[in-house]
Structures are given as structure tokens and as C-alpha cells.
Amino acid sequence: MNSLRTYPEGVTCWVDLESGDVQAAAAFYGQLFGWTLSEVTPSGYQVAQLNGKDAAGIGAQLSADESEPRSPAWNTYIAVSDLDRAASRVQAAGGRVTHPASDPGHGARTASCVDTGGVPFRLWQATGRPGAQVVNTPGGWNFSDLHVSDVAVSIAFYTSVFGWRFDELGFATMIRLPGYGDHLAATSDPDIHERQSGVSAPPGFADAIGWLAPVGDGERPHWHVSFTVDDRDRIAAVTERLGGTVMALTEGDWTRDALIRDPHGAVFTASQFAPQST
């Protein structure tokens, strides 16, 4: 069994933070999540690890055009096998490539794009780093959720470019790539189907790569990043001690969440898995 977590084309695979102060951001998130960070490129890009496994990245802000975030923000990357072909599909579906293919030296060729709903996202063709190795465990990436202003437009774009399926579950819309769960079962997560069956997960949840939601009041369309935590309230308290802001605390059927703004303005969610008893 392969313990390395790999990502088929069309699966969200990596997240990183663009910050105006990489060192300060590294200090905040290192204390918040227990990350160890090290520079991996001459430009100062840092990779965060937990127990020696890749969790996320932190880098300097790119020069942005009018459609991309101008303030610190978390980015979500989608795995592709051929970056140039994927970029062509993005453009054919009505999206734009705002920063063309490049190899920044952190283990992947990347490109920055904007979808037809104006949401920035990135492409990731692995050259040495397949993607996040710490996921769905405290201090690791949980999900990236797509917050949109026009659900139909977004569904059409991502279905065309990546073959995604969108399942309306009543309480939320699940984004999934058919076959991803079987890929995980055959490689890095052999017990995924049995484990999810044990908690009565929705059908197809093993294939899930994120969730689709309408934007909230005053919110711009974006990919929203969530990290797993073991204790939401503890993380909220640490956030405020480190100079961040807890914007909201919420309770759902499956999670207890804290919406957080870091000291430099980047927003993310800390999510504690806490399914409600039935």
C-alpha cells in the first residue's frame, strides 16, 4: 500500500497563503497549528509540515490583476497531469489564465486562473511534491469550499474543465470527482469506505473534494480554505492571543467551526469534527 497521498487530475491538492509578510505569517500559523516551516525556494516560499509531512505553503503575494485578491488570502490548487492542456480547457470554458505556467521551484508547475464566476484558483502539475500529505487531521487541511454568486455558472464551468459532479444533499451541495474514493482506497487510505460507512456519511462522500455554497452578505466569490482542529474553542482562544480575529463561531450537524481572520487579513475556517447524535 502506498502511504504517499497522490491526487488524480481534477482533485484539489494543495493550499497556500499569499502574505505581505511571510515570516510573520509563518510565526502565526506555526504556533496556531503546530507547523514546522522551512524555505524551499530562493524567493522565500515556505512549506509547512506536521510530523515531517507537507501540510501547506506560505509565500509572498503575486502582482495581481483586477480580478485576483489584492490582500493576503489562501489559495486552492487543483491537480492536473498536463498544465498546458488544463489551461487551454480553462480558457475554452470561458475562464482566464492570469499568471501563465511557471515552475517556482517548490515541487510543481503552477498557473493562476480565474473561473467564469470571477473566482481565482490555481493549477498544480506535480514535479516533485504531489500535494498535501497531512489532511483531515488536526493541523491539516480539511476542505476547500467554493463560494459563488451564480451556482449554475460555476457548475457549468467546473463540470466542463474537470468533470466534477455536484450533489445536492439538502443541507449542502457536495463537489466530487467520481472515482477519487476508489483511488484513495487503492493507494493511501485503504479503509476510507468502511470508515465513512461507520459514521453514515452521504453517498459518494469518499469522492468529495469540497462543497459549493452561495456567497454570504458582503462576501466576494472565492475558494474558502478550512483546516481540521481537535478543539475549536481552544484554537479560537489561541487565535486571539496571537493577534487574529474570531469572526464567527458556528455549530452544524457534523462540525463546530470558527471563522478566523489572521493578523494580516487572510480568512479561513478552523473546523472540529463533532457529529451530532441522532
C-alpha positions, 0 to 999 in steps of 0.5 A: 500500500502506498502511504504517499497521498497522490491526487488524480487530475481534477482533485484539489491538492494543495493550499497556500497563503499569499502574505505581505509578510511571510515570516510573520505569517509563518510565526502565526500559523506555526504556533496556531497549528503546530507547523514546522516551516522551512524555505524551499525556494530562493524567493522565500516560499515556505512549506509547512509540515506536521510530523515531517509531512507537507501540510501547506505553503506560505509565500509572498503575494503575486502582482495581481490583476483586477480580478485576483485578491489584492490582500493576503488570502489562501489559495486552492490548487487543483491537480492536473497531469498536463498544465498546458492542456488544463489551461487551454480547457480553462480558457475554452470554458470561458475562464482566464489564465492570469499568471501563465505556467511557471515552475517556482521551484517548490515541487510543481508547475503552477498557473493562476486562473480565474473561473467564469464566476470571477473566482481565482484558483490555481493549477498544480502539475506535480514535479516533485511534491504531489500535494498535501500529505497531512489532511483531515487531521488536526493541523491539516487541511480539511476542505476547500469550499467554493463560494459563488454568486451564480451556482449554475455558472460555476457548475457549468464551468467546473463540470466542463474543465474537470468533470466534477459532479455536484450533489445536492444533499439538502443541507449542502451541495457536495463537489466530487470527482467520481472515482477519487474514493476508489483511488484513495482506497487503492493507494493511501487510505485503504479503509476510507469506505468502511470508515465513512460507512461507520459514521453514515456519511452521504453517498459518494462522500469518499469522492468529495473534494469540497462543497459549493455554497452561495456567497454570504452578505458582503462576501466576494466569490472565492475558494474558502480554505478550512483546516481540521482542529481537535478543539475549536474553542481552544484554537479560537482562544489561541487565535486571539492571543496571537493577534487574529480575529474570531469572526464567527463561531458556528455549530452544524450537524457534523462540525463546530467551526470558527471563522478566523481572520489572521493578523494580516487579513487572510480568512479561513475556517478552523473546523472540529469534527463533532457529529451530532447524535441522532 
